Amino acid sequence: MKNSKTKEITLCALFASLTAILSQIIIPIGPVPVNFAHLSTFLAAGLLGSRLGALSQLTFVLMGAAGLPVFSGFNGGLTRIAGPTGGYIIGYVVSAYVTGWVLERFGKRTVKTLAISILAGWLVTYTFGTLWFSYITHTSFTAALSLCVIPFLPGDLLKTCITIVLVRRLYSVIQRILQW
């Protein structure tokens, strides 16, 4: 049992670290930069499930809250979470949980079930992030959508497709690691 917990903790740390690394690949196009952190969020959910996927992303958020430079642009600290993009950062945790939860209900990781579960995760992130951005910046929800969601949809579709391919290829490997 102890060995299993060690593997779970290691995988959570791995995905928290991957999220930190992918957060640094950014395209600054406005108040919310394009980055690849969601790729890791959805990979964690798809490969580890709801509980461990969310725990990996919570680890990422807590590292950033503690001041480690894991958020985009090598930033960290509570001020970043309290800032305009903080809702998206917090959304990673809930998004990973919801994505994994939906997948667990389907049971299989087919292209269709992965697409549906990732769409649910995007909706969670967009909701958390856009509502928070709107609140912090005193922007209407519609204006926040046009700034923080609409421009990102093509890239998010690409990240979704990449995630689906990777989860389908890696899921059995991760399961063997956890059972070994």
C-alpha positions as CSV (number, residue, x, y, z in Angstrom):
1,M,0.0,0.0,0.0
2,K,2.8,2.4,0.9
3,N,4.4,1.9,-2.6
4,S,1.1,2.7,-4.3
5,K,0.8,6.0,-2.4
6,T,4.4,6.9,-3.3
7,K,3.6,6.3,-6.9
8,E,0.5,8.5,-6.7
9,I,2.4,11.3,-4.9
10,T,5.2,11.1,-7.5
11,L,2.8,11.3,-10.4
12,C,1.0,14.2,-8.8
13,A,4.3,16.0,-8.4
14,L,5.2,15.2,-12.0
15,F,2.0,16.7,-13.4
16,A,2.3,19.8,-11.1
17,S,5.8,20.3,-12.5
18,L,4.6,19.7,-16.0
19,T,1.9,22.4,-15.5
20,A,4.6,24.8,-14.2
21,I,6.8,24.1,-17.3
22,L,3.9,24.4,-19.8
23,S,2.8,27.6,-18.1
24,Q,6.0,29.2,-19.3
25,I,5.2,28.6,-23.0
26,I,3.2,31.7,-23.5
27,I,2.0,34.0,-26.3
28,P,1.1,37.4,-24.7
29,I,-2.0,38.4,-26.7
30,G,-3.9,40.5,-24.1
31,P,-4.8,40.5,-20.4
32,V,-4.8,36.7,-20.3
33,P,-1.8,35.1,-22.1
34,V,-2.0,32.0,-24.2
35,N,-0.1,29.2,-22.5
36,F,-0.1,25.4,-22.5
37,A,-0.9,24.7,-18.9
38,H,-4.3,23.3,-19.7
39,L,-2.6,20.6,-21.7
40,S,-1.1,19.3,-18.4
41,T,-4.3,19.9,-16.5
42,F,-6.3,17.7,-18.9
43,L,-3.5,15.1,-19.2
44,A,-3.5,14.8,-15.4
45,A,-7.2,14.3,-15.3
46,G,-7.2,11.9,-18.2
47,L,-4.3,9.8,-16.9
48,L,-4.7,10.0,-13.2
49,G,-8.4,10.5,-12.7
50,S,-10.4,13.1,-10.8
51,R,-8.8,12.9,-7.4
52,L,-5.2,12.7,-8.3
53,G,-5.6,15.0,-11.3
54,A,-7.1,17.7,-9.1
55,L,-4.5,17.1,-6.4
56,S,-1.7,17.6,-9.0
57,Q,-3.2,20.9,-10.0
58,L,-3.8,21.9,-6.4
59,T,-0.1,21.3,-5.8
60,F,0.7,23.6,-8.8
61,V,-1.5,26.3,-7.4
62,L,-0.1,26.0,-3.9
63,M,3.5,26.2,-5.2
64,G,2.5,29.4,-7.0
65,A,0.7,30.7,-3.9
66,A,3.8,30.1,-1.8
67,G,5.7,32.4,-4.2
68,L,7.4,29.9,-6.4
69,P,7.6,31.3,-10.0
70,V,5.4,28.6,-11.6
71,F,2.7,30.8,-13.1
72,S,3.1,32.2,-16.6
73,G,6.0,34.6,-17.1
74,F,7.8,33.0,-14.1
75,N,5.4,34.7,-11.6
76,G,4.1,33.4,-8.3
77,G,2.5,34.7,-5.2
78,L,-1.0,35.3,-3.8
79,T,-1.2,38.6,-5.7
80,R,-1.2,36.7,-8.9
81,I,-4.0,34.5,-7.8
82,A,-5.9,37.6,-6.6
83,G,-5.3,39.3,-9.9
84,P,-7.3,39.2,-13.1
85,T,-6.1,35.7,-14.2
86,G,-6.5,34.2,-10.7
87,G,-9.9,32.6,-11.6
88,Y,-8.3,30.7,-14.4
89,I,-5.5,29.5,-12.2
90,I,-7.9,28.3,-9.5
91,G,-10.0,26.8,-12.3
92,Y,-7.2,24.4,-13.1
93,V,-8.0,22.4,-10.0
94,V,-11.7,22.2,-10.5
95,S,-11.3,21.6,-14.2
96,A,-9.0,18.7,-13.6
97,Y,-11.5,17.2,-11.1
98,V,-14.5,17.7,-13.3
99,T,-12.7,16.3,-16.4
100,G,-11.5,13.2,-14.5
101,W,-15.0,12.8,-12.9
102,V,-16.7,12.8,-16.3
103,L,-14.2,10.3,-17.6
104,E,-14.7,8.0,-14.7
105,R,-18.5,8.0,-15.4
106,F,-17.8,6.9,-19.0
107,G,-15.3,4.3,-18.0
108,K,-13.4,4.2,-21.3
109,R,-11.1,6.8,-22.8
110,T,-12.4,6.9,-26.3
111,V,-12.0,10.0,-28.5
112,K,-15.7,10.9,-27.8
113,T,-15.6,10.5,-24.1
114,L,-12.3,12.4,-23.8
115,A,-13.7,15.2,-26.0
116,I,-16.8,15.5,-23.8
117,S,-14.9,15.4,-20.5
118,I,-12.3,18.0,-21.7
119,L,-15.2,20.2,-22.9
120,A,-16.7,20.0,-19.4
121,G,-13.2,21.0,-18.1
122,W,-13.0,24.0,-20.4
123,L,-16.4,25.1,-19.4
124,V,-15.4,25.0,-15.7
125,T,-12.2,27.0,-16.4
126,Y,-13.9,29.5,-18.6
127,T,-16.6,30.0,-16.0
128,F,-14.3,30.5,-13.0
129,G,-11.8,32.6,-15.0
130,T,-14.2,34.8,-16.8
131,L,-16.4,35.5,-13.8
132,W,-13.3,36.4,-11.7
133,F,-11.7,38.5,-14.5
134,S,-15.0,40.3,-14.9
135,Y,-15.3,41.0,-11.2
136,I,-11.6,42.1,-10.7
137,T,-11.5,44.3,-13.8
138,H,-15.1,45.7,-13.5
139,T,-15.7,44.4,-17.0
140,S,-19.1,43.1,-18.2
141,F,-19.3,39.4,-18.6
142,T,-19.8,39.7,-22.3
143,A,-16.7,41.9,-22.6
144,A,-14.7,39.5,-20.5
145,L,-15.8,36.6,-22.8
146,S,-14.6,38.6,-25.9
147,L,-11.3,39.3,-24.2
148,C,-10.6,36.0,-22.4
149,V,-12.4,33.2,-24.1
150,I,-13.2,33.9,-27.8
151,P,-9.6,34.6,-29.0
152,F,-8.4,31.4,-27.2
153,L,-10.9,28.9,-28.8
154,P,-8.8,27.9,-31.8
155,G,-5.8,27.2,-29.6
156,D,-7.9,25.4,-27.0
157,L,-9.2,23.1,-29.7
158,L,-5.6,22.3,-30.7
159,K,-4.7,21.6,-27.0
160,T,-7.8,19.4,-26.7
161,C,-6.8,17.3,-29.8
162,I,-3.2,17.0,-28.5
163,T,-4.5,15.9,-25.1
164,I,-6.8,13.3,-26.6
165,V,-4.0,11.7,-28.6
166,L,-1.6,11.7,-25.6
167,V,-4.1,10.3,-23.1
168,R,-5.1,7.5,-25.5
169,R,-1.4,6.6,-26.0
170,L,-0.3,7.0,-22.4
171,Y,-3.2,5.8,-20.3
172,S,-2.2,2.1,-20.2
173,V,1.4,3.0,-19.4
174,I,0.3,5.1,-16.4
175,Q,-2.0,2.3,-15.2
176,R,0.8,-0.2,-15.4
177,I,3.0,2.1,-13.4
178,L,0.3,2.5,-10.7
179,Q,-0.3,-1.3,-10.6
180,W,3.3,-2.4,-10.7
